[in-house]
Amino acid sequence: MTNSDPKSYRCIACGVKFSEKDVGLYDFFRVQKTCCACYVSGKAQDHRDWCFGKLNKVNPEGRIVRWGYDAVNHVECREECPDRSICPLFITRVDKKTGKRYTQIGRARRRARTRDT
């Protein structure tokens, strides 16, 4: 890359290159050096493979059987996970008014694309 080239970033998981514009559109996360597509893929993986973007799995007795995002009770999540600042954005939630499922990152990406057009 020369000085005249626009700043680019490479995802450490998939190797795809991203631009500064991609950062603004939430397609790439600079600090984590990981793209949104890789995070979405990680969220789809089983809890045993990667807890990213998931809530704790709890059995009928209320005991946690698989850890997900839990920055209050899980020290590794709160202090050691390199994805701790991004993870809560990918957790699927339900809108209390409409009952629709959403993620904060999905909403942010839609807003960014609306601004960009």
C-alpha positions in Angstrom: 0.0 0.0 0.0 1.4 3.4 -1.0 0.7 6.8 0.6 -1.9 7.6 -2.1 -3.9 4.4 -1.4 -6.9 4.8 0.8 -6.6 3.3 4.2 -7.5 -0.3 4.2 -8.0 -3.0 6.8 -7.9 -6.8 6.6 -10.1 -9.1 8.6 -8.0 -11.5 10.7 -10.6 -14.2 10.3 -11.4 -14.3 6.6 -8.6 -12.1 5.1 -11.0 -9.9 3.1 -9.9 -6.2 2.8 -12.1 -3.3 4.0 -12.0 0.4 3.6 -12.6 3.3 6.0 -16.1 3.6 4.4 -16.8 -0.1 5.5 -15.9 0.9 9.0 -18.5 3.7 8.9 -21.1 1.2 7.6 -20.3 -1.3 10.4 -19.0 -3.8 7.9 -15.6 -3.9 9.6 -14.6 -3.3 13.2 -11.2 -1.7 13.4 -10.3 -2.5 17.1 -11.2 -6.2 16.8 -9.8 -6.4 13.2 -12.8 -8.5 12.3 -15.6 -8.1 9.7 -19.3 -8.2 10.4 -19.8 -11.2 8.2 -17.3 -13.2 10.4 -19.1 -12.1 13.5 -22.5 -13.1 12.0 -21.0 -16.5 11.1 -19.6 -16.8 14.7 -23.0 -16.1 16.2 -24.5 -18.9 14.2 -21.9 -21.4 15.6 -22.8 -23.6 18.6 -22.2 -22.2 22.1 -19.4 -24.8 22.6 -17.5 -23.4 19.6 -17.9 -19.7 20.3 -20.2 -17.9 22.8 -20.2 -14.7 20.7 -23.5 -12.9 20.3 -25.4 -15.4 22.4 -27.1 -15.2 25.8 -26.4 -17.8 28.5 -28.3 -21.1 28.0 -30.1 -22.0 31.2 -31.6 -25.3 32.2 -35.1 -25.6 33.7 -33.6 -25.4 37.2 -32.1 -22.0 36.3 -28.4 -23.2 36.2 -26.2 -21.9 33.4 -25.3 -24.8 31.1 -23.6 -22.8 28.3 -22.1 -19.4 28.8 -23.0 -16.6 26.5 -22.6 -12.9 26.9 -22.7 -12.1 30.6 -20.5 -9.2 31.6 -21.9 -9.1 35.1 -21.4 -12.7 36.2 -18.7 -14.1 33.9 -15.2 -12.7 34.6 -13.7 -14.0 31.3 -16.5 -12.3 29.3 -16.1 -9.0 31.2 -12.3 -8.7 31.4 -10.6 -11.1 28.9 -12.7 -11.5 25.8 -11.3 -9.5 22.9 -14.9 -9.2 21.5 -16.5 -7.9 24.7 -17.3 -4.5 23.4 -18.9 -5.8 20.1 -20.7 -8.9 21.4 -23.8 -7.3 23.0 -24.5 -5.5 19.7 -25.1 -8.9 18.0 -27.4 -10.4 20.7 -30.9 -11.0 19.3 -33.6 -9.2 21.3 -37.4 -8.9 21.1 -39.0 -5.5 20.7 -41.6 -5.3 23.5 -44.0 -3.2 21.5 -43.9 -5.0 18.2 -42.7 -8.5 19.2 -40.1 -8.3 16.3 -36.7 -9.7 16.8 -33.7 -7.4 16.2 -30.0 -6.8 17.0 -28.5 -3.5 17.8 -25.9 -3.9 15.1 -28.6 -4.6 12.5 -30.3 -1.4 13.4 -27.0 0.6 13.3 -26.1 -0.8 9.9 -29.5 0.1 8.5 -29.2 3.7 9.8 -25.6 4.0 8.4 -26.7 2.8 5.0 -29.7 5.2 5.0 -27.3 8.1 5.9 -24.9 7.0 3.2 -27.4 7.0 0.3 
